[in-house]
Amino acid sequence: MKALIPSHREKKRYLLLEGKNLKKNVYNAIKEFVGVLGLSEASPAWIKTNILSINRKSLDKVKASFAIYPEKIDVKKVASTLKGLRK
């Protein structure tokens, strides 16, 4: 199968997160705030235990859902590359 051209690929942003039970709380926070459709548009994927990859267009919605969620989820840094996130 042929690879996608760069303009057709999904643009990602990487979030460095801090909090307790991140794997469970992140999905619940996004699902509560923007619903199932918003969760699928954000397409969150875990890179490491505290690094989350999401779609660039849904960054504001995801950050807002973390802000209003009762459990504390802090976004320490947002970057467009993993190398930029680690600096």
C-alpha angles and dihedrals in degrees: 000000000000120000120247119258113248095254091058096049121100113257111231136200123198121220125201104212135192127194145084125295091003097173092058100034097049094057092043093049094050093043093050095049105037102014132227094309092052090048091054092047091051090048096196116204127180116234095175133348092281103023118086127188117210139167114276095230094058097048095108093049092050093049090048091051090053090050096055098038112108094229113072114255114170124196104213098178141356121207139167093222134038090233090056091049094055096052 
